[in-house]
Amino acid sequence: MDLGFEKSGVNITAAYDNDEAAVTSYNRNLKHSAIQREISDATTLPSNLDIICATPPCQGFSTAGGYKTEDPRNNLLITSCRLIVNSQPKVAVIENVAALTNKRNIPILQHCIELLKSAGYHVKLQILNCEDYGVPQRRKRAFIFARSGGREFNTDMLIENSSKSKLHDVLMGLEGLTNAHTPKFLEEGSKHFLIAQAIKPGQKLCNVRAGQTAVPTWMIPEVFGHTTRSERQFLSAVRSLRRRNRKRSYGDADPISLAEINTELSSDAGNLVSILTKKGYLRRVGNLFDLTNTFNGKYRRLNMYENSPTVDTRFGDFQLFLHPTQHRGMTVREAARIQGFPDSFLFSEKPNTSFRLIGNAVPPPVAAKVANFAKSLV
């Protein structure tokens, strides 16, 4: 967020983060020196601040993180509000995942808003879609804005609908760039190479969804083993049944019984179940059966003419994300470009750390818009 505030002309008085790598990267790129510091209710912030911007950890609130309600980092959202109340800035901005507004997270969100309102702040929540700010990425973020003295405001000037960028617009012109752009190609003939070879742009390796975007394991026999036409039809039927015949009130699919399979299919289900279990395509779950490899998608190949999935901290893992046209994962610089960072911005010498910093960041074009809006509220 501070990259956005610096570009908006705001004088940054102090910056804190408990992540040593984040602090190091901040100080390599921005004028102000950040301090590594753990924030708590006892933290004392500088007085007479115009703006406080807080970006507490989002992992526990995220759908990707599985809504970890017991994650101790969740308390930092409340801590941020308390520090704002104690410091009394003219304007406060709190950023988090859009899933903060989901049913499971609503109680803590409402608690935060009430804390700020009780201290005299006029508060508004705004969900911003990063695609609307020229970021070629499917990513939404929640922003809580608070203005002192009960001064009302609207968020109309935040809403933007700029021309939509696609991956093609930001992934061109990387040839010869050495700053964190070191493609590592999959070994030809390896398992990963053969899987990547079968995944077309916009597709993913997926056994639990049907359709053009999902490539099931049984369609890559050179890696997962040969199947006959009847066996593939059988596996497709199991894929449908496990989602249709629900047994639990949560999740999106359940193992199925041999009786259910026999009712659905006229073929010798028992024999096919035995064969496909031996081949590793089915597994026994108590007295029931389910597909193996029931992840919703791996080896997602990006499409040059579409937007990217959310750039998260795992974006450098080729088993999760594949380059649109080459059999490899994404580079640090490609991830940074998709987020909207300039090529001059430096992260870490360690790629995994760089991907973590990039994935945790607010895309700079969005941060700049938010920073200018916050500045206007002072």
PyMOL commands that set and color helices and strands:
alter all, ss='L'
color gray80, all
select helices_A, chain A and resi 2-7+20-29+59-61+72-87+98-101+106-118+130-133+148-150+156-158+167-171+191-198+217-219+221-224+229-244+258-264+269-278+332-339+351-360+364-377
alter helices_A, ss='H'
color red, helices_A
select strands_A, chain A and resi 16-17+35-36+51-54+91-97+122-129+140-147+204-205+214-215+282-285+288-291+300-301+321-322
alter strands_A, ss='S'
color yellow, strands_A
deselect
rebuild
show_as cartoon
